[in-house]
Amino acid sequence: MRLTNDQWKQARSMYEVRGVSLGEIAKSFGVATSSVSRRARAEGWTQGKMQDLVERKVAAAKEIHAVETQMQDLPLHFRMTIEETVQERLTAEGLLARFDATLARKGALLAQAAVTPEELEMLSRVSRNIRPQAERPSQTTVNVTQQQAASAQAALSPRDALAEIVRQSAGEYDEDEQERRA
């Protein structure tokens, strides 16, 4: 059996990111260990090469979670001031624009992977909550009749609607970024 390019990429990531042995990789793909070993040697694979990066990312995620948990106990005005200060510092360091672009890309990937209406609704809520306060649209009340809502639902599936939201958010980001550079 021959592996596809995607399978070889998956095998390499298992080896370099997870540190899985060549023998285990060969077994999971149903090929000879010598085939995997030959490919690894030819392409210069290094076992566990990216495990440090994984550990650092896990530690960062834990730290962010700890900070967010600690912030929940603060009064709203303190939380808002902290968020504004963080945005100001990230903007000053040129990191906020890259962070926003990364969030937009990840949002698009998540939207493509969402299957159930519940997952799409959750992504929609997350999308509204992660945008910086200054960039969020002002609160507007819109009255929609059931007939209008039904026709809107018929026009776009929930997945397409969320993909459109992410696309528009990325477009707004691009416009904002162009204005900042001008």
ChimeraX commands (.cxc) that place a marker at each C-alpha (Angstrom):
marker #1 position 0.00,0.00,0.00 radius 0.5
marker #1 position 1.25,3.49,-0.88 radius 0.5
marker #1 position 0.50,6.52,1.23 radius 0.5
marker #1 position -0.90,9.72,-0.25 radius 0.5
marker #1 position 0.84,13.06,0.22 radius 0.5
marker #1 position -1.71,13.97,2.90 radius 0.5
marker #1 position -1.02,10.71,4.74 radius 0.5
marker #1 position 2.73,11.38,4.62 radius 0.5
marker #1 position 2.10,14.87,6.04 radius 0.5
marker #1 position 0.00,13.36,8.79 radius 0.5
marker #1 position 2.70,10.75,9.51 radius 0.5
marker #1 position 5.38,13.44,9.73 radius 0.5
marker #1 position 3.29,15.56,12.08 radius 0.5
marker #1 position 2.66,12.53,14.30 radius 0.5
marker #1 position 6.42,11.98,14.46 radius 0.5
marker #1 position 7.56,15.57,14.90 radius 0.5
marker #1 position 4.71,16.99,16.98 radius 0.5
marker #1 position 3.56,14.03,19.06 radius 0.5
marker #1 position 6.84,12.10,19.11 radius 0.5
marker #1 position 5.20,8.86,17.91 radius 0.5
marker #1 position 7.73,6.20,16.90 radius 0.5
marker #1 position 8.24,5.28,13.25 radius 0.5
marker #1 position 7.11,1.73,14.01 radius 0.5
marker #1 position 3.83,2.96,15.52 radius 0.5
marker #1 position 3.27,5.25,12.54 radius 0.5
marker #1 position 3.90,2.40,10.10 radius 0.5
marker #1 position 1.47,0.19,12.02 radius 0.5
marker #1 position -1.26,2.87,12.09 radius 0.5
marker #1 position -1.00,3.36,8.30 radius 0.5
marker #1 position -0.54,-0.32,7.50 radius 0.5
marker #1 position 2.86,0.06,5.80 radius 0.5
marker #1 position 6.34,-1.30,6.45 radius 0.5
marker #1 position 8.46,0.45,9.07 radius 0.5
marker #1 position 11.30,0.54,6.56 radius 0.5
marker #1 position 9.16,2.64,4.18 radius 0.5
marker #1 position 8.41,5.19,6.88 radius 0.5
marker #1 position 12.01,5.16,8.07 radius 0.5
marker #1 position 13.32,5.72,4.55 radius 0.5
marker #1 position 10.95,8.67,4.01 radius 0.5
marker #1 position 11.81,10.18,7.40 radius 0.5
marker #1 position 15.52,9.98,6.71 radius 0.5
marker #1 position 15.15,11.40,3.19 radius 0.5
marker #1 position 13.10,14.38,4.41 radius 0.5
marker #1 position 15.05,14.95,7.64 radius 0.5
marker #1 position 12.27,14.26,10.12 radius 0.5
marker #1 position 13.14,14.84,13.80 radius 0.5
marker #1 position 11.17,12.95,16.43 radius 0.5
marker #1 position 9.40,15.26,18.88 radius 0.5
marker #1 position 10.84,18.35,17.17 radius 0.5
marker #1 position 7.79,20.46,18.02 radius 0.5
marker #1 position 6.89,19.10,21.44 radius 0.5
marker #1 position 8.42,22.18,23.10 radius 0.5
marker #1 position 6.13,24.40,21.05 radius 0.5
marker #1 position 3.13,22.28,22.08 radius 0.5
marker #1 position 4.12,22.55,25.75 radius 0.5
marker #1 position 4.55,26.33,25.48 radius 0.5
marker #1 position 1.15,26.69,23.78 radius 0.5
marker #1 position -0.55,24.55,26.43 radius 0.5
marker #1 position 1.09,26.62,29.18 radius 0.5
marker #1 position -0.01,29.85,27.49 radius 0.5
marker #1 position -3.58,28.59,27.13 radius 0.5
marker #1 position -3.64,27.61,30.81 radius 0.5
marker #1 position -2.31,31.03,31.80 radius 0.5
marker #1 position -4.92,32.81,29.68 radius 0.5
marker #1 position -7.63,30.68,31.26 radius 0.5
marker #1 position -6.32,31.50,34.75 radius 0.5
marker #1 position -6.29,35.23,33.95 radius 0.5
marker #1 position -9.81,35.11,32.48 radius 0.5
marker #1 position -11.06,33.25,35.56 radius 0.5
marker #1 position -9.45,35.84,37.83 radius 0.5
marker #1 position -10.96,38.68,35.77 radius 0.5
marker #1 position -14.50,37.26,36.16 radius 0.5
marker #1 position -14.42,38.27,39.82 radius 0.5
marker #1 position -13.63,41.89,39.01 radius 0.5
marker #1 position -16.26,44.61,38.59 radius 0.5
marker #1 position -17.19,45.33,34.99 radius 0.5
marker #1 position -15.43,48.71,34.82 radius 0.5
marker #1 position -12.13,47.10,35.86 radius 0.5
marker #1 position -12.52,44.35,33.26 radius 0.5
marker #1 position -13.28,46.92,30.55 radius 0.5
marker #1 position -10.25,49.00,31.54 radius 0.5
marker #1 position -8.02,45.93,31.52 radius 0.5
marker #1 position -9.28,44.92,28.05 radius 0.5
marker #1 position -8.72,48.45,26.71 radius 0.5
marker #1 position -5.21,48.58,28.19 radius 0.5
marker #1 position -4.32,45.19,26.71 radius 0.5
marker #1 position -5.61,46.31,23.30 radius 0.5
marker #1 position -3.62,49.54,23.51 radius 0.5
marker #1 position -0.41,47.68,24.38 radius 0.5
marker #1 position -0.89,45.04,21.68 radius 0.5
marker #1 position -1.63,47.77,19.13 radius 0.5
marker #1 position 1.47,49.71,20.20 radius 0.5
marker #1 position 3.54,46.56,19.75 radius 0.5
marker #1 position 1.96,45.84,16.35 radius 0.5
marker #1 position 0.50,42.56,17.57 radius 0.5
marker #1 position -3.21,43.33,17.60 radius 0.5
marker #1 position -3.61,43.40,13.81 radius 0.5
marker #1 position -1.87,40.02,13.44 radius 0.5
marker #1 position -3.97,38.62,16.30 radius 0.5
marker #1 position -7.20,39.81,14.66 radius 0.5
marker #1 position -6.17,38.29,11.33 radius 0.5
marker #1 position -5.35,34.99,13.03 radius 0.5
marker #1 position -8.73,34.98,14.77 radius 0.5
marker #1 position -10.50,35.60,11.47 radius 0.5
marker #1 position -8.65,32.72,9.80 radius 0.5
marker #1 position -9.34,30.37,12.70 radius 0.5
marker #1 position -12.99,31.45,12.70 radius 0.5
marker #1 position -13.30,30.58,9.03 radius 0.5
marker #1 position -11.76,27.15,9.63 radius 0.5
marker #1 position -14.07,26.53,12.58 radius 0.5
marker #1 position -17.08,27.60,10.53 radius 0.5
marker #1 position -16.18,25.07,7.85 radius 0.5
marker #1 position -15.86,22.32,10.47 radius 0.5
marker #1 position -19.15,23.11,12.27 radius 0.5
marker #1 position -21.87,20.57,11.65 radius 0.5
marker #1 position -24.82,21.05,13.97 radius 0.5
marker #1 position -26.94,24.19,14.38 radius 0.5
marker #1 position -25.77,24.31,18.01 radius 0.5
marker #1 position -22.12,24.47,16.92 radius 0.5
marker #1 position -22.93,27.23,14.46 radius 0.5
marker #1 position -24.81,29.21,17.11 radius 0.5
marker #1 position -21.89,28.84,19.53 radius 0.5
marker #1 position -19.44,30.07,16.88 radius 0.5
marker #1 position -21.71,33.01,16.16 radius 0.5
marker #1 position -21.77,33.95,19.87 radius 0.5
marker #1 position -17.99,33.59,20.12 radius 0.5
marker #1 position -17.53,35.73,17.02 radius 0.5
marker #1 position -19.55,38.53,18.61 radius 0.5
marker #1 position -17.67,38.30,21.91 radius 0.5
marker #1 position -14.07,38.22,20.65 radius 0.5
marker #1 position -14.23,41.42,18.66 radius 0.5
marker #1 position -12.70,44.33,20.56 radius 0.5
marker #1 position -15.32,46.57,22.16 radius 0.5
marker #1 position -14.33,49.55,20.01 radius 0.5
marker #1 position -14.93,47.54,16.83 radius 0.5
marker #1 position -18.26,46.05,17.86 radius 0.5
marker #1 position -21.25,47.56,16.15 radius 0.5
marker #1 position -23.45,49.70,18.35 radius 0.5
marker #1 position -26.44,47.89,19.78 radius 0.5
marker #1 position -29.37,48.19,17.41 radius 0.5
marker #1 position -32.80,46.74,17.93 radius 0.5
marker #1 position -34.30,45.16,14.86 radius 0.5
marker #1 position -37.83,43.84,14.69 radius 0.5
marker #1 position -38.17,40.90,12.36 radius 0.5
marker #1 position -41.42,39.17,11.62 radius 0.5
marker #1 position -41.57,35.37,11.61 radius 0.5
marker #1 position -42.13,35.46,7.85 radius 0.5
marker #1 position -39.01,37.58,7.32 radius 0.5
marker #1 position -37.00,35.27,9.59 radius 0.5
marker #1 position -38.23,32.19,7.72 radius 0.5
marker #1 position -37.33,33.66,4.35 radius 0.5
marker #1 position -33.88,34.68,5.64 radius 0.5
marker #1 position -33.30,31.17,6.98 radius 0.5
marker #1 position -34.36,29.67,3.68 radius 0.5
marker #1 position -31.90,31.92,1.84 radius 0.5
marker #1 position -28.80,30.87,3.80 radius 0.5
marker #1 position -27.99,27.74,5.73 radius 0.5
marker #1 position -26.60,28.36,9.24 radius 0.5
marker #1 position -23.14,27.31,8.03 radius 0.5
marker #1 position -23.30,29.71,5.08 radius 0.5
marker #1 position -24.57,32.48,7.34 radius 0.5
marker #1 position -21.70,32.00,9.78 radius 0.5
marker #1 position -19.17,31.79,6.96 radius 0.5
marker #1 position -20.58,35.08,5.64 radius 0.5
marker #1 position -20.21,36.68,9.09 radius 0.5
marker #1 position -16.59,35.54,9.32 radius 0.5
marker #1 position -15.92,36.73,5.75 radius 0.5
marker #1 position -17.43,40.14,6.51 radius 0.5
marker #1 position -15.45,40.39,9.75 radius 0.5
marker #1 position -12.25,39.65,7.85 radius 0.5
marker #1 position -13.25,42.24,5.24 radius 0.5
marker #1 position -13.89,44.83,7.95 radius 0.5
marker #1 position -10.48,44.00,9.40 radius 0.5
marker #1 position -8.84,44.53,6.00 radius 0.5
marker #1 position -10.58,47.90,5.59 radius 0.5
marker #1 position -9.62,48.98,9.13 radius 0.5
marker #1 position -6.02,47.88,8.55 radius 0.5
marker #1 position -5.84,49.85,5.28 radius 0.5
marker #1 position -7.19,52.97,7.04 radius 0.5
marker #1 position -4.61,52.60,9.83 radius 0.5
marker #1 position -1.79,52.34,7.32 radius 0.5
marker #1 position -3.01,55.34,5.30 radius 0.5
marker link #1:1,2 radius 0.2
marker link #1:2,3 radius 0.2
marker link #1:3,4 radius 0.2
marker link #1:4,5 radius 0.2
marker link #1:5,6 radius 0.2
marker link #1:6,7 radius 0.2
marker link #1:7,8 radius 0.2
marker link #1:8,9 radius 0.2
marker link #1:9,10 radius 0.2
marker link #1:10,11 radius 0.2
marker link #1:11,12 radius 0.2
marker link #1:12,13 radius 0.2
marker link #1:13,14 radius 0.2
marker link #1:14,15 radius 0.2
marker link #1:15,16 radius 0.2
marker link #1:16,17 radius 0.2
marker link #1:17,18 radius 0.2
marker link #1:18,19 radius 0.2
marker link #1:19,20 radius 0.2
marker link #1:20,21 radius 0.2
marker link #1:21,22 radius 0.2
marker link #1:22,23 radius 0.2
marker link #1:23,24 radius 0.2
marker link #1:24,25 radius 0.2
marker link #1:25,26 radius 0.2
marker link #1:26,27 radius 0.2
marker link #1:27,28 radius 0.2
marker link #1:28,29 radius 0.2
marker link #1:29,30 radius 0.2
marker link #1:30,31 radius 0.2
marker link #1:31,32 radius 0.2
marker link #1:32,33 radius 0.2
marker link #1:33,34 radius 0.2
marker link #1:34,35 radius 0.2
marker link #1:35,36 radius 0.2
marker link #1:36,37 radius 0.2
marker link #1:37,38 radius 0.2
marker link #1:38,39 radius 0.2
marker link #1:39,40 radius 0.2
marker link #1:40,41 radius 0.2
marker link #1:41,42 radius 0.2
marker link #1:42,43 radius 0.2
marker link #1:43,44 radius 0.2
marker link #1:44,45 radius 0.2
marker link #1:45,46 radius 0.2
marker link #1:46,47 radius 0.2
marker link #1:47,48 radius 0.2
marker link #1:48,49 radius 0.2
marker link #1:49,50 radius 0.2
marker link #1:50,51 radius 0.2
marker link #1:51,52 radius 0.2
marker link #1:52,53 radius 0.2
marker link #1:53,54 radius 0.2
marker link #1:54,55 radius 0.2
marker link #1:55,56 radius 0.2
marker link #1:56,57 radius 0.2
marker link #1:57,58 radius 0.2
marker link #1:58,59 radius 0.2
marker link #1:59,60 radius 0.2
marker link #1:60,61 radius 0.2
marker link #1:61,62 radius 0.2
marker link #1:62,63 radius 0.2
marker link #1:63,64 radius 0.2
marker link #1:64,65 radius 0.2
marker link #1:65,66 radius 0.2
marker link #1:66,67 radius 0.2
marker link #1:67,68 radius 0.2
marker link #1:68,69 radius 0.2
marker link #1:69,70 radius 0.2
marker link #1:70,71 radius 0.2
marker link #1:71,72 radius 0.2
marker link #1:72,73 radius 0.2
marker link #1:73,74 radius 0.2
marker link #1:74,75 radius 0.2
marker link #1:75,76 radius 0.2
marker link #1:76,77 radius 0.2
marker link #1:77,78 radius 0.2
marker link #1:78,79 radius 0.2
marker link #1:79,80 radius 0.2
marker link #1:80,81 radius 0.2
marker link #1:81,82 radius 0.2
marker link #1:82,83 radius 0.2
marker link #1:83,84 radius 0.2
marker link #1:84,85 radius 0.2
marker link #1:85,86 radius 0.2
marker link #1:86,87 radius 0.2
marker link #1:87,88 radius 0.2
marker link #1:88,89 radius 0.2
marker link #1:89,90 radius 0.2
marker link #1:90,91 radius 0.2
marker link #1:91,92 radius 0.2
marker link #1:92,93 radius 0.2
marker link #1:93,94 radius 0.2
marker link #1:94,95 radius 0.2
marker link #1:95,96 radius 0.2
marker link #1:96,97 radius 0.2
marker link #1:97,98 radius 0.2
marker link #1:98,99 radius 0.2
marker link #1:99,100 radius 0.2
marker link #1:100,101 radius 0.2
marker link #1:101,102 radius 0.2
marker link #1:102,103 radius 0.2
marker link #1:103,104 radius 0.2
marker link #1:104,105 radius 0.2
marker link #1:105,106 radius 0.2
marker link #1:106,107 radius 0.2
marker link #1:107,108 radius 0.2
marker link #1:108,109 radius 0.2
marker link #1:109,110 radius 0.2
marker link #1:110,111 radius 0.2
marker link #1:111,112 radius 0.2
marker link #1:112,113 radius 0.2
marker link #1:113,114 radius 0.2
marker link #1:114,115 radius 0.2
marker link #1:115,116 radius 0.2
marker link #1:116,117 radius 0.2
marker link #1:117,118 radius 0.2
marker link #1:118,119 radius 0.2
marker link #1:119,120 radius 0.2
marker link #1:120,121 radius 0.2
marker link #1:121,122 radius 0.2
marker link #1:122,123 radius 0.2
marker link #1:123,124 radius 0.2
marker link #1:124,125 radius 0.2
marker link #1:125,126 radius 0.2
marker link #1:126,127 radius 0.2
marker link #1:127,128 radius 0.2
marker link #1:128,129 radius 0.2
marker link #1:129,130 radius 0.2
marker link #1:130,131 radius 0.2
marker link #1:131,132 radius 0.2
marker link #1:132,133 radius 0.2
marker link #1:133,134 radius 0.2
marker link #1:134,135 radius 0.2
marker link #1:135,136 radius 0.2
marker link #1:136,137 radius 0.2
marker link #1:137,138 radius 0.2
marker link #1:138,139 radius 0.2
marker link #1:139,140 radius 0.2
marker link #1:140,141 radius 0.2
marker link #1:141,142 radius 0.2
marker link #1:142,143 radius 0.2
marker link #1:143,144 radius 0.2
marker link #1:144,145 radius 0.2
marker link #1:145,146 radius 0.2
marker link #1:146,147 radius 0.2
marker link #1:147,148 radius 0.2
marker link #1:148,149 radius 0.2
marker link #1:149,150 radius 0.2
marker link #1:150,151 radius 0.2
marker link #1:151,152 radius 0.2
marker link #1:152,153 radius 0.2
marker link #1:153,154 radius 0.2
marker link #1:154,155 radius 0.2
marker link #1:155,156 radius 0.2
marker link #1:156,157 radius 0.2
marker link #1:157,158 radius 0.2
marker link #1:158,159 radius 0.2
marker link #1:159,160 radius 0.2
marker link #1:160,161 radius 0.2
marker link #1:161,162 radius 0.2
marker link #1:162,163 radius 0.2
marker link #1:163,164 radius 0.2
marker link #1:164,165 radius 0.2
marker link #1:165,166 radius 0.2
marker link #1:166,167 radius 0.2
marker link #1:167,168 radius 0.2
marker link #1:168,169 radius 0.2
marker link #1:169,170 radius 0.2
marker link #1:170,171 radius 0.2
marker link #1:171,172 radius 0.2
marker link #1:172,173 radius 0.2
marker link #1:173,174 radius 0.2
marker link #1:174,175 radius 0.2
marker link #1:175,176 radius 0.2
marker link #1:176,177 radius 0.2
marker link #1:177,178 radius 0.2
marker link #1:178,179 radius 0.2
marker link #1:179,180 radius 0.2
marker link #1:180,181 radius 0.2
marker link #1:181,182 radius 0.2
view
